[in-house]
Amino acid sequence: MLIDTHAHLNDPRLFAQAHDIIGSMKEDNLEALINVGYDYASSKDSYDLAQKYDNVYAAVGIHPHDAKTADKGAYDYFSSASANNKIVAIGEIGLDFYYDHSPRDIQQKVFLEQLELAHSLKLPVIIHLRDAYQLMLNLLIENKQKLAFGGALHCYGGSVEMLREFDKLDLYFSFGGAITFKNAVNKPNVVKATPLDRLLLETDCPYMTPVPHRGKLNYPKYINLVAEKAASFTGLPLQKIEEITTKNAKTLFKKIK
């Protein structure tokens, strides 16, 4: 069975359906999922879902879009919530210089604050990264000691060359619906270049819906389509991809049972 390492059932478009979605996870070939926060309110919703359902885990954090909203109250909540065994990571945190919904200097400041928080809590980080690959690499190299508990580059969209640089930091690389897109011409090489012991799968639902459902809402069950594409890129049997990525998810996110 698979683990969806990045879902947003706390998104308003899916939240009302969350009970039914989670209830069908076993028949959808899903052992577990990590519901990821992107601001204070969504992180609280992630925490609540994780408390309610055995096969749902949570990450809490502030997305770079919302970095301008970060404050001590949010960080204090993340700290207290993370004492719970169902909170497996700080995320999603990072840099997004494509949309620039928060000033770039604020994005960097808040990212580093949350990287420090994750280290203090002995948790891995889930990193959102768009159009700031070299800067992120530089920041992580400068703060390598704060990655002691690991991290994942969610929905990795960089080059093979950049992947090899991030791999030197022992990061994991998560792939979602984008690897099924017809215009994703570099994805086969990127997925093949990913060390098998660092490969993760995700949906990022309700975003990044894989082919053939592109243009509609994404759901955790569609992770099977992502796994099939990863298997075709690597030349490995689908069952092997399931085994590898599930083991990797449990290795990085140690609280998943």
LINZI-V319714 format. One line per field, one symbol per residue. ss: DSSP state (~ for helix, > for strand, _ for the rest). phi: phi as a letter, one per 40 degrees, with the letter a starting at -180 (. if undefined). psi: psi as a letter, one per 30 degrees, with the letter a starting at -180 (. if undefined). A space follows every 10 residues. Layout:
BEGIN
ss: ???
phi: ???
psi: ???
END
This chain:
BEGIN
ss: _>>>>>>___ _~~~~__~~~ ~~~______> >>>>>>___~ ~~~~~~~~~~ ~~___>>>>> ___~~~~~~_ _~~~~~~~~~ ~_____>>>> >>>>>>____ ___~~~~~~~ ~~~~~~~~~~ ~__>>>>>>> __~~~~~~~~ ~~_~~~~___ >>>______~ ~~~~~~~___ _>>>>_~~~~ ______~~~~ ~~~__~~~>> >_________ _________~ ~~~~~~~~~~ ~~~~___~~~ ~~~~~~~~~~ ~~_____
phi: .bbccabbcc cdcbdccddc cccbdcccgb caabcbcbac ccccccdccc ccbccbbbbb ibcddbdccc acdccccdcc cccccccbac icbibbcccf cbdcccdccc dccccccdcc cfbcbbbcaa faccccdccc ccbdccbdbg abccfdbccc ccdccccccg ccbbbbddcc cccccccdcc ccccdccbcb babfcccfcc ccbdgbccbd cccccccccc ccccgccdcc cccccccccc ccccccc
psi: llkjgjliff kfffeffeee eefgeefghj elljkklfae efeeeeeeee ffkegkllkk ajlfegeffk leeeeeeeee effkffjflk lklbkjgeeh fkkeeeeeee eeefeeeeef fhllkjkkkk hheeeeeeee efhefggfgl lkjkhkgale eeeeeeffgh llkkkaffff kfgiffeeee eefkkfggkl llegkglhkl kggkflkkle fffeeeeeee eeefglkeee eeeeeeeeef eeiffk.
END
